[in-house]
């Protein structure tokens, strides 16, 4: 009963082949399809085979690095969604320019929660994430002290920005390990600004007219705003990457109840069949892009990719029959597999042009003693299971790789 229940639960959400499902987008991410590895040749026509090969190999390697990171973990709990804080404190700032000192204190930046646009773009070829957020209105309020040789004034100020924008680029394949603690202050820009002061300091509509104000806004405030926004959106970027890479992940969960069953005849003439195969360890997958071969004149951009599943284990049901239905006897069997080596060469411009060579290494099966089978029958079932897996992966891996390819890749 327990085994049936876990198979039913996993069967709902796990499949060996790449599924066509559309998950609800938890964040507003998009994939720049023109930067996909298989789409690069179409946009590099006129370039040499060597130039295309270098670009495709780099993009495909980066993509497979992300696949490797999330393989077996597509259905893990989502990272918590982060929200932009509406207010940030900007440090007290003393701006000295020529004969004027302008000090800004108690500085509060407001308006980040009310954005107009918030988009995360996955760019595969440059291995980049582009994050763009736009605000119609945002501003800073606080106190100021203005002083020069003849005047000293204290009051309140208000700096209002129109069409503020955050635009930053971070690494795609290195999102987990290399996400920056700081982004350039130039990540923040705006179309117009108006700074007003409560007393005699004149209103400023162009920061180039006030070097003190420009320093406070563009050097100090924007650096702190950019860094705080970058920190706030990191989890959301991670969610977008995991959803965006999902279609390229063959083994979506650590376990899979969909390995195909098989049947055969024992040396004593008894028939047997195996079903209910439950496999564990699919997160222990090694991926390696060996090379990319390009012959653009013949529309051939083939990737040689190695997939290795390490240390698989699981169980299945073995049923033995002596010829009549009443003689059927069933029992559980456990298995381990040292590794499954799969080497594929697939043409990114033609999903049908693909072949895979599979080698299943060190398959061990232990059938329950309740069937009273001779010990060598374990080896017979293990050998047949390895043959079944070989045949399965030789076909299914190419099918899965073909479904990953963008349908327009070969249309040129």
C-alpha positions as CSV (number, residue, x, y, z in Angstrom):
1,X,0.0,0.0,0.0
2,X,2.8,2.4,0.9
3,X,4.7,1.7,-2.3
4,X,1.5,2.2,-4.4
5,X,0.8,5.5,-2.6
6,X,4.3,7.0,-3.3
7,X,4.1,5.9,-6.9
8,X,0.8,7.5,-7.3
9,X,2.0,10.8,-5.8
10,X,5.1,10.9,-7.9
11,X,3.3,9.9,-11.0
12,X,1.4,13.1,-10.8
13,X,4.4,15.3,-11.2
14,X,7.3,13.3,-12.5
15,X,8.1,12.1,-16.0
16,X,11.3,11.0,-17.8
17,X,10.5,12.9,-20.9
18,X,10.4,16.7,-21.0
19,X,6.8,17.7,-20.2
20,X,4.8,20.2,-22.2
21,X,3.2,21.7,-19.0
22,X,3.1,25.4,-18.4
23,X,3.6,26.2,-14.8
24,X,2.1,29.5,-13.4
25,X,4.9,32.0,-13.3
26,X,5.8,32.9,-9.8
27,X,7.8,35.9,-11.0
28,X,7.8,37.8,-14.3
29,X,10.6,36.1,-16.1
30,X,11.0,35.6,-19.9
31,X,13.5,33.7,-21.9
32,X,15.4,35.5,-24.7
33,X,15.0,32.7,-27.2
34,X,17.3,34.4,-29.7
35,X,20.1,33.7,-27.3
36,X,19.4,29.9,-26.9
37,X,22.3,27.8,-28.1
38,X,20.4,26.3,-31.0
39,X,19.2,29.7,-32.2
40,X,22.6,31.2,-32.4
41,X,23.5,29.7,-35.8
42,X,20.4,31.4,-37.3
43,X,21.6,34.7,-36.1
44,X,25.2,34.2,-37.0
45,X,24.8,33.4,-40.7
46,X,27.9,34.7,-42.6
47,X,30.1,33.8,-39.7
48,X,32.6,30.9,-40.0
49,X,31.9,27.4,-38.6
50,X,34.6,28.1,-36.0
51,X,33.0,31.2,-34.8
52,X,29.6,29.6,-34.6
53,X,31.1,26.5,-32.9
54,X,32.7,28.7,-30.2
55,X,29.5,30.6,-29.5
56,X,27.2,27.5,-29.4
57,X,29.6,25.5,-27.2
58,X,29.9,28.3,-24.7
59,X,26.1,28.9,-24.5
60,X,25.3,25.1,-24.4
61,X,27.9,24.5,-21.7
62,X,26.4,27.3,-19.5
63,X,22.9,25.9,-20.1
64,X,24.0,22.4,-19.0
65,X,25.7,23.8,-15.9
66,X,22.3,25.2,-14.8
67,X,20.6,21.9,-15.8
68,X,23.2,20.0,-13.6
69,X,22.5,22.3,-10.6
70,X,18.7,21.8,-10.7
71,X,18.6,18.2,-12.0
72,X,16.5,16.1,-9.7
73,X,15.3,19.2,-7.8
74,X,12.6,20.8,-10.0
75,X,9.9,19.9,-7.5
76,X,11.7,21.1,-4.4
77,X,9.9,23.7,-2.4
78,X,10.1,27.1,-4.0
79,X,12.4,29.8,-2.7
80,X,10.5,32.4,-0.7
81,X,9.3,35.2,-2.9
82,X,10.9,38.5,-2.0
83,X,9.3,41.9,-2.1
84,X,10.9,45.3,-2.6
85,X,10.8,47.3,0.5
86,X,9.1,50.6,0.0
87,X,11.6,52.6,2.1
88,X,15.3,52.6,2.4
89,X,17.5,54.8,4.6
90,X,20.3,56.7,2.8
91,X,23.4,57.5,4.9
92,X,24.0,61.1,6.1
93,X,26.1,62.7,3.4
94,X,28.2,65.8,3.4
95,X,28.8,67.1,-0.1
96,X,31.7,69.6,-0.5
97,X,31.9,71.4,-3.9
98,X,34.0,74.6,-4.4
99,X,32.8,77.1,-1.8
100,X,29.5,75.3,-0.8
101,X,28.8,72.6,1.7
102,X,25.5,70.8,1.5
103,X,24.7,68.2,4.1
104,X,21.8,65.7,3.8
105,X,20.5,63.9,6.9
106,X,17.6,61.7,8.0
107,X,17.3,60.6,4.3
108,X,14.5,58.3,3.5
109,X,14.0,56.9,-0.1
110,X,10.4,56.0,-0.8
111,X,8.4,54.4,-3.6
112,X,10.2,51.2,-4.6
113,X,7.2,49.0,-3.8
114,X,5.0,50.7,-6.4
115,X,6.8,49.7,-9.6
116,X,5.3,49.8,-13.1
117,X,7.4,47.0,-14.6
118,X,9.5,44.2,-13.1
119,X,11.1,41.8,-15.6
120,X,13.7,39.1,-15.4
121,X,15.2,38.1,-18.7
122,X,17.2,34.9,-19.2
123,X,19.9,35.5,-21.8
124,X,21.6,32.2,-22.5
125,X,24.4,33.1,-24.9
126,X,26.0,35.8,-22.9
127,X,25.2,33.7,-19.8
128,X,23.4,36.7,-18.2
129,X,20.3,37.7,-16.3
130,X,18.9,41.0,-17.1
131,X,16.7,42.5,-14.4
132,X,14.8,45.6,-15.2
133,X,12.4,47.5,-12.8
134,X,10.7,50.7,-13.6
135,X,9.0,53.2,-11.3
136,X,6.9,56.2,-12.4
137,X,7.4,58.2,-9.2
138,X,9.9,57.8,-6.4
139,X,11.7,60.2,-4.2
140,X,13.9,61.1,-1.2
141,X,13.0,63.2,1.7
142,X,15.1,64.5,4.6
143,X,16.8,67.4,6.2
144,X,19.5,69.6,4.8
145,X,22.1,72.1,5.9
146,X,23.4,74.6,3.4
147,X,26.5,76.7,4.2
148,X,29.1,78.8,2.6
149,X,31.3,81.7,3.7
150,X,28.3,84.1,4.2
151,X,25.2,81.9,4.7
152,X,24.0,79.0,6.9
153,X,20.6,77.5,6.4
154,X,18.7,74.4,7.8
155,X,15.5,73.0,6.4
156,X,13.8,70.1,4.7
157,X,14.2,68.9,1.2
158,X,12.3,66.7,-1.3
159,X,13.9,65.1,-4.3
160,X,11.4,63.7,-6.8
161,X,12.4,61.3,-9.6
162,X,10.3,60.7,-12.7
163,X,10.7,57.3,-14.5
164,X,13.3,55.8,-12.3
165,X,14.8,52.6,-13.6
166,X,16.9,49.7,-12.2
167,X,18.8,47.8,-14.9
168,X,21.4,45.3,-13.8
169,X,23.2,42.3,-15.3
170,X,24.2,39.2,-13.3
171,X,25.5,35.8,-14.2
172,X,23.0,33.1,-15.2
173,X,24.9,29.9,-14.6
174,X,26.6,31.4,-11.5
175,X,23.4,32.8,-10.0
176,X,23.7,30.7,-6.8
177,X,27.5,31.1,-6.3
178,X,28.4,34.4,-8.0
179,X,25.5,36.7,-7.4
180,X,27.1,40.0,-6.4
181,X,26.8,41.7,-3.1
182,X,27.0,45.0,-4.9
183,X,26.0,46.2,-8.4
184,X,27.2,49.4,-10.2
185,X,25.6,52.6,-9.1
186,X,24.9,53.2,-12.8
187,X,22.2,50.4,-12.5
188,X,19.9,53.2,-11.3
189,X,18.9,55.9,-13.8
190,X,16.1,58.4,-14.3
191,X,14.5,60.7,-16.9
192,X,14.0,63.8,-14.8
193,X,14.5,65.1,-11.3
194,X,13.3,68.0,-9.2
195,X,14.9,68.9,-5.9
196,X,13.1,71.4,-3.7
197,X,14.2,73.0,-0.5
198,X,12.0,74.5,2.2
199,X,13.9,77.8,2.6
200,X,16.0,79.9,0.3
201,X,18.1,77.3,-1.6
202,X,16.7,77.4,-5.1
203,X,14.9,74.5,-6.8
204,X,17.1,72.2,-9.0
205,X,15.8,70.5,-12.1
206,X,19.2,69.5,-13.5
207,X,21.8,67.9,-11.2
208,X,24.6,69.3,-13.4
209,X,23.7,72.7,-12.0
210,X,24.4,71.5,-8.4
211,X,27.5,69.3,-8.1
212,X,26.7,68.8,-4.4
213,X,23.2,67.4,-5.2
214,X,24.6,65.3,-8.0
215,X,27.1,63.7,-5.7
216,X,24.5,62.9,-3.1
217,X,22.0,61.4,-5.7
218,X,24.2,59.6,-8.2
219,X,27.2,58.6,-6.1
220,X,25.7,57.9,-2.7
221,X,21.9,57.4,-2.9
222,X,21.9,55.4,-6.1
223,X,24.6,53.0,-4.9
224,X,22.6,52.2,-1.8
225,X,19.4,51.9,-3.7
226,X,20.9,49.7,-6.4
227,X,22.5,47.3,-3.8
228,X,19.3,47.0,-1.8
229,X,17.2,46.3,-4.9
230,X,19.7,43.7,-6.1
231,X,19.6,41.9,-2.7
232,X,15.8,42.0,-2.7
233,X,15.3,40.5,-6.2
234,X,17.9,37.6,-5.9
235,X,15.4,35.0,-4.7
236,X,13.0,36.0,-7.4
237,X,15.7,35.7,-10.0
238,X,16.5,32.2,-8.7
239,X,12.8,31.3,-9.0
240,X,12.8,32.5,-12.6
241,X,15.9,30.5,-13.5
242,X,14.5,27.3,-12.0
243,X,11.2,27.7,-13.9
244,X,13.1,28.7,-17.1
245,X,15.5,25.7,-17.0
246,X,12.8,23.2,-16.2
247,X,12.0,22.2,-19.8
248,X,15.7,21.3,-20.3
249,X,15.9,19.0,-17.3
250,X,15.3,15.3,-18.1
251,X,15.3,14.0,-14.6
252,X,13.1,16.4,-12.8
253,X,12.9,14.6,-9.4
254,X,15.2,12.5,-7.2
255,X,12.8,9.5,-7.8
256,X,10.9,8.2,-10.8
257,X,8.2,5.5,-10.9
258,X,8.1,5.4,-14.8
259,X,11.0,3.1,-15.7
260,X,9.6,0.6,-18.1
261,X,8.8,-2.9,-17.0
262,X,9.9,-6.1,-18.9
263,X,9.3,-9.8,-19.2
264,X,11.2,-12.9,-20.2
265,X,11.5,-16.7,-19.6
266,X,13.7,-18.4,-17.0
267,X,15.8,-21.3,-18.0
268,X,13.3,-23.7,-16.3
269,X,10.6,-22.4,-18.7
270,X,8.7,-20.3,-16.2
271,X,7.6,-16.9,-17.4
272,X,8.3,-13.8,-15.4
273,X,7.6,-10.2,-15.7
274,X,8.7,-7.1,-13.8
275,X,6.6,-4.0,-13.1
276,X,6.2,-1.2,-10.5
277,X,9.8,-0.1,-10.9
278,X,10.6,2.7,-8.5
279,X,14.0,4.3,-9.0
280,X,15.9,6.6,-6.7
281,X,19.0,8.7,-7.0
282,X,18.2,10.7,-10.2
283,X,19.8,13.8,-8.6
284,X,23.2,12.1,-8.8
285,X,23.6,13.0,-12.4
286,X,26.8,14.1,-14.1
287,X,26.5,16.2,-17.3
288,X,29.3,17.1,-19.6
289,X,29.2,18.9,-23.0
290,X,32.1,17.2,-24.7
291,X,32.1,19.2,-27.9
292,X,30.0,20.9,-30.6
293,X,30.5,20.1,-34.3
294,X,29.4,22.7,-36.9
295,X,28.8,22.3,-40.6
296,X,26.5,25.2,-41.2
297,X,26.3,24.6,-45.0
298,X,24.6,21.3,-44.3
299,X,22.6,22.6,-41.4
300,X,24.5,20.5,-38.9
301,X,25.2,21.8,-35.4
302,X,25.7,18.7,-33.3
303,X,26.4,18.6,-29.6
304,X,28.2,15.6,-28.1
305,X,26.9,15.3,-24.5
306,X,27.6,12.9,-21.8
307,X,25.0,12.0,-19.2
308,X,25.9,9.7,-16.3
309,X,23.5,8.5,-13.6
310,X,25.4,7.4,-10.5
311,X,24.4,4.9,-7.8
312,X,20.8,4.3,-8.6
313,X,18.7,2.1,-6.3
314,X,15.1,1.1,-6.0
315,X,12.7,-1.8,-6.1
316,X,10.2,-3.5,-8.3
317,X,7.7,-6.4,-8.3
318,X,8.7,-9.8,-9.9
319,X,5.8,-12.1,-10.9
320,X,6.5,-15.7,-11.9
321,X,4.1,-18.0,-13.7
322,X,4.3,-21.6,-14.6
323,X,1.7,-21.3,-17.3
324,X,-1.6,-20.8,-15.5
325,X,-2.9,-17.7,-14.0
326,X,-3.5,-19.5,-10.7
327,X,0.1,-20.3,-10.5
328,X,1.2,-16.6,-10.5
329,X,3.5,-15.8,-7.6
330,X,4.7,-12.2,-6.9
331,X,7.4,-10.8,-4.6
332,X,9.4,-7.7,-4.1
333,X,12.9,-7.3,-5.4
334,X,15.5,-4.6,-4.7
335,X,18.1,-3.4,-7.1
336,X,21.2,-1.2,-7.4
337,X,23.0,0.2,-10.4
338,X,26.5,1.4,-10.3
339,X,26.0,3.9,-13.1
340,X,24.3,4.4,-16.4
341,X,26.5,6.0,-19.1
342,X,24.7,7.8,-21.9
343,X,26.6,9.5,-24.7
344,X,24.4,11.4,-27.2
345,X,25.2,13.3,-30.4
346,X,22.2,15.5,-31.4
347,X,21.8,18.0,-34.1
348,X,20.4,21.2,-32.7
349,X,19.0,22.1,-36.1
350,X,17.2,18.8,-36.6
351,X,15.6,17.0,-33.6
352,X,15.4,13.7,-35.6
353,X,19.2,13.7,-36.2
354,X,20.3,12.1,-33.0
355,X,21.8,8.9,-31.6
356,X,22.6,7.7,-28.1
357,X,24.9,4.9,-26.9
358,X,24.0,3.6,-23.4
359,X,26.0,1.4,-21.1
360,X,24.5,0.2,-17.9
361,X,27.2,-0.8,-15.4
362,X,27.0,-3.1,-12.3
363,X,23.4,-4.0,-12.1
364,X,22.5,-6.1,-9.0
365,X,19.1,-7.5,-8.2
366,X,18.0,-9.3,-5.1
367,X,14.6,-11.1,-5.3
368,X,12.8,-11.9,-2.2
369,X,13.5,-15.5,-1.0
370,X,9.7,-16.0,-0.8
371,X,9.7,-16.9,-4.5
372,X,12.2,-19.7,-3.8
373,X,14.2,-18.9,-7.0
374,X,17.8,-20.2,-7.5
375,X,20.4,-17.5,-6.7
376,X,21.5,-17.3,-10.4
377,X,18.0,-16.0,-11.3
378,X,18.9,-12.7,-9.6
379,X,21.7,-12.3,-12.2
380,X,19.3,-13.3,-15.1
381,X,16.8,-10.6,-14.0
382,X,19.6,-8.0,-13.5
383,X,21.0,-8.7,-17.0
384,X,17.5,-8.3,-18.6
385,X,16.9,-5.1,-16.6
386,X,20.2,-3.7,-17.9
387,X,19.2,-4.5,-21.5
388,X,15.8,-2.9,-21.0
389,X,17.4,0.3,-19.6
390,X,19.9,0.4,-22.5
391,X,17.1,0.1,-25.1
392,X,15.0,2.7,-23.2
393,X,17.7,5.3,-23.0
394,X,19.0,4.8,-26.5
395,X,15.6,6.1,-27.7
396,X,14.2,8.2,-24.9
397,X,17.3,10.4,-24.4
398,X,17.2,11.5,-28.0
399,X,13.4,12.1,-27.8
400,X,14.0,14.3,-24.7
401,X,16.8,16.2,-26.3
402,X,14.7,16.8,-29.4
403,X,11.8,18.3,-27.4
404,X,14.2,20.8,-25.8
405,X,15.1,22.3,-29.2
406,X,13.3,25.5,-30.2
407,X,11.1,24.7,-33.3
408,X,12.6,27.6,-35.3
409,X,16.3,26.7,-34.8
410,X,16.6,25.1,-38.3
411,X,14.4,27.6,-40.2
412,X,16.9,29.6,-42.2
